[in-house]
């Protein structure tokens, strides 16, 4: 798919891909790490006949530009990137957000931003609570309860790669050698559209956002309908973290556990497309339940 180009607030160019009728309801999909927009191809094919489906390569991934400094990967800048994209593809109508993994972290940043509340009609999040949500959830498990502590240590074990990604040069070596591909359950093949650059550049997402930020834009609970799709076989994000952490952050929240792994949109795009379409149709009909 040939991209169009959207200029970010810092001048970096983002590769944006559009499919379907621009006059239909717009769904904007944000990919995670170490992916690029191609991860959504199967979902896009299922949604494009009815919706205007937009995906884009996050900065540092795919065909988008790469920031010259770590600050270019901070969440406030990623929020601004999303705003630049939706202003270009749907300037007069709110969009429906679909996001996965680090895309979901960005998504929560956007749906809790007071300046974007009126620009997002619904949000479907997969395998990714927000950073603040995850931190709050982890602290809530520090109780003298065997069950709570077991849940905490289970998730810490799943997050083994987080401290590794902070070590200068080591994860880069791991990706180049293929060791990290094996540890993360990745398989390189001719059909894999993710590049070594996607893997290495995206490490800066973790490094730039390891400490809480004081955002210049105010934060609030998400006011639009939000659904969480929690794959039961995700090796990195436990079902408990996926389903419990977002609860205080959305006034209209729906939780769905689904069979599948972390990259469910690749293996089972129909599951993601159906769930997203159901929420989009509900909101577009005005059939919004009261939270």
N, C-alpha and C positions, 0 to 999 in steps of 0.2 A: 504494500500500500504506500502510495506517495504522500509524504507529509506536507502540510503547510507549516508556516513558521510564525511563532508568536514571540515577541520580544518581552523578556522579563524586566522587572523594575531596575535591575542592575545591568541591563544591556545584554545579558546572555540570551541566546535564542533557543526556544523549546520546539521540538518536533511534535506536531499535533496531527492526529489521524482521525478522519471523519468518515462515517458510513451511514447510509440510510437517508431519510427525508429530513432536510433541515427544518421543515415546518412542523415536524412531529415533536413530541416531548423529548428533551435531551437528557441522555444518561452520560455522565463523565466518569471514566474508570481510571483509577490511579494504581499503578503496580507497586510491588514491594521490592525487596532485596533478595537475591542479586539479579532481578529480572529487568526487563524493559517492556514497552507497551505490547510486544508480541505475545506476552503471556495471556492476553485477553482475546486472542484471535478467535478461538472456538466460541466464546461467549458472544463476541461481536456478531459472528455469523448467524447466531440464533436470534439476536435481538434486532438486527438491522432492518428487517422487513417492516417492523412496526414502529421503531423508534429512531431518533437521531442519536447515534452512538459515537462518542468521542473518547479517544484514549490519547495519552501523550507520554513521551519518554521523560521521566523525571530528570532534572539536571544531573549530569554526570553519567547518564545511561543512554543506551541506544544512539540515536542520531542527535540528541540534544547537546548543547554546549557543556563544557566542564568548567566549574568555577576555578578561579585562580588561587583561592584561599579556602581554608576550612570554614570560615564564617559564611561562605556562600551556601553551605548545607544546613544552616540553622533553620529551625522550624518556622520562625517568622518569615524567612525568605521563601520557604516552601509554600506557606500559606499565601504569600503574595503571588507566587507562580500560579497557583490554582486560580486565584482571582483574575490574573491576566488571561488565562486560558478561557474561563467562562465569559469574560467580557468580550472576547473575540468570537466565540462560537455561539453564544446565546445572550446577547446584550440586553434583551427586553423580556426575558422569561426565566424564572428560576430553573435550575437544573437538578437532576437526581444524581446523587453521588454513589459510586460503587468503588470499594477500595479493599486492598488486601495487604496484610503484613505491614511493612513500612508505609505503604500507601494508606493503610488504615490509621496509622499513627498521625499522618498528615491530615487524614479525613477528620479525626476527632479534633485536631487543632482548628480546622475550618468550621465545623458545625458548632463549636462552642465559642466562636468569634462573634462578638456582637455586630461587627460590620458586615458579616456574611450571612447572618440568620435569615434575611429576606431573600437571599440568592440561592438557597439550597432547599429544595422541596422535600427531599427524603434522603436517607443515608442507609446503605447496606454495607456493613463492615464484616470482613472475613479475617480471622486469625490475627487480630491486632487491636488490643485495647490501647488507649493513649498512654503516653509515658507517665503522666501524672496519675492516671488511673492505676497503672501497674504498680507504681511506687506505693500508693495508698493501700492497694490490695495486699502487697507483700508485708507492709507494716501491720496490717490487721491480723496477720497470721502469727505474729509474735506473741502468742499466748501460751500459758502452761497447760495446753490441751494436746494430748497425743495426736488427735485427728488433725487439728489445725497445723501443728508442727510437721506432721507427715505431708500434708498438702503443700506447705511451704518448701520443704526440702525436695519434694518431687518436682516442683517447678524450678527450683534452683538447679537441679540436675539437668533439666531440659534446656536451661539457659547457659550451658557450659561455655558456649562460644563468646559470650559477652565480654568477659575479661580478656580472652584471647585477642579479640578484635581491637583492644586498646593498646596492645604491645606494638611499638613501632617496628615495621618491617616483617614481623613474624607471619601475620595472616596473608600479607602479600606473597611471601615465599610459599605459604601453604596453598594458595590458589594457583600460583605458577607451576608448582610441582604436581598438582592434582590431589594432594593429601586432603585438603579441605573439601574438595568435591566428594571424596569418599566419606569423610566425617559428617558432612551435611546431607548425605544421601542424594547428591547431585550426580547426574550422568551426562557426560559430554558426548555429543554425537553430531553428525552432520546436520541433523534436523533441529538442533538446539540453536536458537537465534540469540541466545545470551552470549556475550563476549567476555574475554578476560578483563577488558576495561570495565565492563559492568560490575564485575565482581570486585575489582580493586578500587575503582572510584567510589563505589557505594559504601566502603568502609568508613568514609568520612561522615556519613549520616550518624553512625554510632559515636564517633569521636567528637563531633560538633555539638551533640545534644546529650552528653552524658550527665550534665548538671541542669537542674531546673532553670528555666529562663523567666525573666520578668518581661512579659510581652507588652509592647507598647499598645496593642489592641486589647480591649477589655474582653474577659472571658465570662461565659454564662453557661447554664445548662442548655443542651440542644433542644430547641423548641419544635423542630420538625419531627415527623415519625422516623424512628431509627430501628433497624433490625440488625441483629448480630447473628451471623451464620457461624456456628462453632463446630468445625470438623472434629469428630471424635478420635480420629487417628493422627492428629497433629503431633509430631514428635517434639515440637519446640514450644508450643503454647498449650497448657493444660486446659481442659474443658472448664475447670473451676475458674481459672484466671479469665478466660474468654467470656464466661457468662456472668460472673459476679462483679468484676471490676467496673464495668460500664454503668451499673445500676444508678449510682448517684448523679450521673452526668447527662441523663436524658429524661425528659418529662413524658415521652411516649415511646417506650422501649419494648421491643418484641425479641425474644430469644428463641433461636431454633438450633438444636443440635442436629448435625447432618453426618451421615456416614461418608468418610473420606479422609484424605491426608491434607498436609499443609498446602499443597498445590492442587486443590480440588478443582479450580477453574480450568486446569489443563486436562486432568483425568476425567472429570465429570462436568463439563461446561453446562450441560442441560440443567443440573441441579442449581447452579448459580443463576443462570438465565431465568429459570422459572421463578425462583424466589424474588429476584430483583423485579421482574415484570409484574408480579403480583402486587408488590408494594407500590410500584409506579402507577399501575392502573387504579389502585385504591385511592391514591392521592389525587390523581388527575380527575377522577370521578367526583372528588370532594367528599368521599366516604371515609372521613378521618375519625377514628375512634377517640374518645376523650380519655386523656391520661389522668 
